[in-house]
Amino acid sequence: MEIITSLNNGTIKEIAKLKQRKYREKTGTFLAEGKHLYEEAKRCGIVKQVLLRADSGLNVEEESVLYVSDEVMHKLSDTVSLLDIITVCRIPKAKEVSGNKVIMLDGVQDPGNIGTIIRTAISFGYRDIILGASTVDIYNEKVVRSTQGALFEINAVRADLTIIIPELRQKGYHVYGTALQNGRPMREFVPVDKIVLVFGNEGNGVSDEVLSLTEKNIFIEMETFESLNVGVAAGIAMYYFK
């Protein structure tokens, strides 16, 4: 068993580049850290290569396995604790939006929020997520880790929201923005068959340009604060409309 120990190894350098969005997009691959994410990636058929810590004792049945030292694993990992396995995964090809329940994100930047939204979406039956240009890359290692495999279950589409919203409305989707301005309390809404829920940036909310294209805007009624963390708000709205 050959063990890669050098941090300057060419293959390791190329894999380390996947921490950058431009290289993920260039290669169509991303990193998933830990045994659970490896198992989820394998189940979904997107494993390209596996890196195993030489002393981990793990055995995997893959065509391409690299055994690496602890130092190399630390270099590739985004976590403090030492991992046994990192998986190089293929980015699934986006499909046309087809589900009746869709999430749309306009400028959401925090990886933890994105992870929460994706996990909640899968839990409540939302299988499509549309990401505006200013929304963080969902194959960022922090997002991948926070979804705990739910990312592999969702159809992720990058799109110009000003173009896709009118297209979806023509297909019969009810597109609801989330905003206090010109919004109505969520309790006044009746769940509908085909719905798109739009959530916005942590600081600025959904942009005015996007809100001008939505059919209606909703807000969650609260007793004290005006707004909630976007991950929490999305969870409440997804449950209400599920």
SULBEL-V790919 format. One line per field, one symbol per residue. ss: DSSP state (~ for helix, > for strand, _ for the rest). phi: phi as a letter, one per 20 degrees, with the letter a starting at -180 (. if undefined). psi: psi as a letter, one per 20 degrees, with the letter a starting at -180 (. if undefined). A space follows every 10 residues. Layout:
BEGIN
ss->???
phi->???
psi->???
END
This chain:
BEGIN
ss->__>>_____~ ~~~~~~~~~_ ~~~~~~~_>> >>>_~~~~~~ ~~~___>>>> >>>_______ ____>>>>_~ ~~~~~~____ ____>>>>>> __________ >>>>>>____ ~~~~~~~~~~ ~~~____>>> >_________ ~~~~~~~__~ ~~~_>>>>__ ~~~~~~~~~~ ___>>>>>__ ___>>~~~__ ____>>>>>> >___>__~~~ ~____>>>>_ _________~ ~~~~~~~~~~ ~_
phi->.ededefegg fffffffffd gfffffemcb dcdoffffff fffemdfdbc ddfgefnfcc dcfccdecfg fffffeeedf ffeebcdede ffffdffcfe ccdcddmfde gfffffffff gffdnedccd dfgeegffeg gffgffflof gfededcebf ffeffgffff enfeddedaf fldcgffeed gdfdccdddd ggedmffgff ffdffbccbe fcecfebdgf ffffffffff ef
psi->oppoipijpg ghgghhhiip ghhghgikrr ppprgghghg hghikjpgqp ppphjhjqpq nqhoppprrh gghhhhqjrg qpqhpppoqp pqpqrqpiri oqpppnkphp hggggggggg ghhjjoippp prhjqqpijp hhggghikih hiiqopppqo highghghhh jjpooproqg pkrqqhiiqp prgoqpppqa qhhiapqhgg hiiqgrqqqp prhfqhrrph gggggggggg j.
END
